[in-house]
């Protein structure tokens, strides 16, 4: 959930209103299409690849549902959250 506003520069209200259908591929790049933002302005926001990858963590009951939305299979050996770079010091 934090990857989307950080990587795409969304405001809190934009994040709360976000619908999965708005995440689309345009010109060979993932975007949040036709986002209605502050003041009713409509914009299309580019989505970095690492943000798109972080969307594996959607939390569906069935991984098959998430895979259908993302159009790919989960690879536990190369889990998306392993690449976030957040580690605890022991």
Backbone bond lengths (Angstrom), bond angles and torsions (degrees), N, CA, C in turn:
res aa  C-N    CA-C-N  psi(-1)  N-CA   C-N-CA  omega(-1)  CA-C   N-CA-C  phi
1 X - - - 1.445 - - 1.529 110.93 -
2 X 1.317 117.48 -34.42 1.461 120.19 -179.49 1.516 113.01 -77.02
3 X 1.319 117.35 -24.29 1.466 120.22 -178.65 1.519 111.54 -64.08
4 X 1.320 117.37 -37.24 1.463 120.79 -175.27 1.534 112.15 -65.39
5 X 1.336 120.16 -52.78 1.469 117.44 179.51 1.529 113.00 -67.84
6 X 1.339 116.80 -33.60 1.464 119.04 179.34 1.520 112.19 -68.95
7 X 1.316 116.53 -46.75 1.455 120.82 -175.87 1.509 114.64 -78.96
8 X 1.340 116.14 -26.66 1.467 120.03 -175.53 1.527 113.12 -110.77
9 X 1.321 117.13 -6.22 1.460 120.22 178.21 1.522 113.59 70.78
10 X 1.329 117.50 34.40 1.457 120.91 -179.84 1.519 111.19 -81.50
11 X 1.313 115.12 147.98 1.452 120.93 172.81 1.530 108.58 -80.68
12 X 1.317 116.29 164.20 1.464 121.83 -178.65 1.533 111.51 -55.58
13 X 1.307 117.63 -47.55 1.467 121.60 -179.82 1.518 112.63 -64.84
14 X 1.334 116.52 -36.58 1.462 120.17 177.67 1.524 110.62 -65.38
15 X 1.324 116.22 -39.77 1.459 120.54 178.69 1.524 110.91 -64.29
16 X 1.323 116.52 -43.15 1.460 120.48 -178.48 1.525 112.02 -66.36
17 X 1.328 117.19 -31.55 1.462 121.21 -179.11 1.530 112.93 -86.69
18 X 1.323 116.81 -9.16 1.465 121.60 -174.16 1.521 112.38 -58.51
19 X 1.334 115.37 134.55 1.459 121.80 176.80 1.518 108.31 -117.41
20 X 1.314 116.25 141.79 1.454 121.31 -176.78 1.530 111.81 -57.99
21 X 1.318 117.22 -31.70 1.470 121.28 -179.69 1.521 112.27 -63.88
22 X 1.325 117.81 -21.27 1.462 121.00 -179.89 1.527 112.18 -76.63
23 X 1.327 116.75 -15.72 1.463 120.12 178.14 1.521 107.19 -83.58
24 X 1.327 114.95 110.59 1.461 121.68 -172.76 1.519 110.24 -135.77
25 X 1.304 114.11 165.66 1.455 119.39 175.19 1.522 108.30 -103.96
26 X 1.317 115.92 123.82 1.456 122.29 178.76 1.525 108.24 -133.71
27 X 1.312 114.77 133.14 1.470 120.85 -179.54 1.529 110.74 50.28
28 X 1.331 116.17 43.97 1.461 123.54 177.54 1.525 113.47 60.96
29 X 1.331 117.03 29.55 1.454 121.66 178.28 1.526 108.22 -142.57
30 X 1.335 117.38 142.47 1.454 121.09 177.44 1.518 110.06 -77.37
31 X 1.333 115.90 138.04 1.463 121.96 -178.63 1.524 109.59 -141.95
32 X 1.311 115.19 162.87 1.460 121.32 164.11 1.517 103.67 -99.10
33 X 1.327 116.15 109.63 1.468 121.66 -170.46 1.526 111.41 -87.31
34 X 1.314 113.97 137.79 1.465 122.50 171.12 1.519 113.82 52.60
35 X 1.304 115.58 46.00 1.459 122.52 179.10 1.528 109.16 -74.35
36 X 1.309 116.61 126.15 1.463 120.83 176.98 1.519 107.45 -90.61
37 X 1.324 115.49 115.55 1.454 120.74 -175.06 1.507 113.29 -110.65
38 X 1.303 115.26 -156.18 1.454 123.88 -177.63 1.530 110.39 -55.63
39 X 1.304 115.95 133.84 1.459 120.60 178.72 1.520 113.22 72.44
40 X 1.340 117.06 12.97 1.456 120.59 179.06 1.519 114.33 76.59
41 X 1.327 117.04 10.72 1.462 120.80 179.11 1.529 109.83 -72.40
42 X 1.329 115.44 135.18 1.457 121.84 179.58 1.522 107.89 -100.38
43 X 1.333 115.82 131.17 1.462 120.08 178.88 1.521 110.01 -144.17
44 X 1.312 115.20 157.13 1.460 121.54 173.54 1.516 106.31 -110.76
45 X 1.325 115.63 124.39 1.458 122.01 -172.10 1.528 109.99 -107.26
46 X 1.338 117.76 122.69 1.465 119.62 175.16 1.529 110.48 -63.81
47 X 1.337 115.96 144.93 1.454 121.27 -179.46 1.526 109.34 -117.80
48 X 1.340 117.76 117.57 1.463 119.56 176.93 1.524 111.34 -59.87
49 X 1.311 116.50 151.06 1.470 121.68 -178.22 1.519 111.52 -57.27
50 X 1.344 118.12 -37.55 1.461 119.48 -177.83 1.525 111.27 -67.40
51 X 1.339 117.45 -28.67 1.469 120.25 176.40 1.524 109.60 -71.83
52 X 1.321 116.45 -44.63 1.466 120.94 177.90 1.523 109.92 -58.16
53 X 1.323 117.22 -43.29 1.461 121.23 178.67 1.533 111.60 -62.56
54 X 1.310 117.36 -38.35 1.463 121.23 -177.38 1.517 112.25 -67.26
55 X 1.317 116.99 -19.38 1.460 120.71 178.82 1.528 110.16 -67.66
56 X 1.759 124.82 -4.00 1.463 125.16 169.02 1.514 110.93 -57.66
57 X 1.390 113.67 -21.20 1.459 118.60 -171.98 1.527 111.60 -91.72
58 X 1.334 117.58 28.29 1.465 122.12 -176.57 1.525 113.18 -62.76
59 X 1.307 117.34 -25.59 1.453 120.30 175.42 1.517 115.19 85.59
60 X 1.320 118.71 26.48 1.457 119.84 175.16 1.530 109.60 -66.77
61 X 1.304 116.36 153.63 1.455 121.53 178.40 1.525 109.83 -61.62
62 X 1.326 116.36 -39.37 1.454 121.75 -179.49 1.524 110.14 -111.53
63 X 1.323 117.18 129.28 1.464 120.82 177.57 1.531 110.58 -62.18
64 X 1.322 117.18 -26.71 1.461 120.18 178.69 1.527 110.93 -63.73
65 X 1.312 117.89 -33.51 1.466 121.40 176.99 1.520 109.79 -64.89
66 X 1.315 117.11 -47.25 1.460 120.95 178.32 1.523 110.42 -61.90
67 X 1.318 116.90 -43.42 1.465 120.55 179.61 1.520 111.14 -61.00
68 X 1.332 117.00 -38.13 1.465 120.20 178.51 1.518 110.87 -63.70
69 X 1.331 117.56 -43.76 1.457 121.18 178.85 1.531 111.62 -63.58
70 X 1.315 115.80 -42.07 1.464 120.16 -175.39 1.512 113.23 -83.92
71 X 1.322 117.17 -19.18 1.452 120.59 -179.45 1.513 113.12 74.26
72 X 1.334 117.56 28.72 1.457 121.02 179.70 1.522 109.04 -154.72
73 X 1.316 115.55 170.53 1.464 121.99 179.35 1.523 110.15 -99.56
74 X 1.319 115.85 147.51 1.460 120.31 176.84 1.520 109.37 -73.67
75 X 1.331 116.07 137.55 1.457 122.05 177.24 1.525 107.64 -120.62
76 X 1.326 116.66 99.63 1.458 119.99 -176.74 1.513 112.50 -64.84
77 X 1.334 117.39 -30.41 1.457 120.69 179.75 1.528 110.97 -64.81
78 X 1.334 116.86 -28.14 1.465 122.87 178.97 1.522 108.57 -124.44
79 X 1.313 116.11 59.23 1.461 121.06 -175.95 1.522 111.24 -63.80
80 X 1.323 115.20 141.23 1.463 121.58 -178.13 1.523 111.47 -59.37
81 X 1.324 116.95 -42.89 1.465 118.88 -176.32 1.519 113.42 -70.75
82 X 1.334 118.27 -10.18 1.461 120.53 173.22 1.532 111.48 -70.19
83 X 1.331 117.31 -21.84 1.466 121.57 -175.97 1.515 113.32 -96.58
84 X 1.327 118.25 7.06 1.450 119.93 -178.57 1.522 112.59 -72.80
85 X 1.326 117.24 -20.87 1.456 120.40 178.23 1.509 113.78 78.07
86 X 1.309 117.33 17.40 1.464 121.34 178.81 1.526 107.89 -104.07
87 X 1.323 115.98 118.86 1.459 120.46 -178.97 1.524 109.15 -136.22
88 X 1.312 115.63 147.95 1.461 121.06 176.23 1.514 109.47 -94.29
89 X 1.303 116.59 138.57 1.460 120.56 174.01 1.534 108.21 -80.06
90 X 1.310 115.45 132.27 1.468 119.24 -178.16 1.510 111.63 -84.72
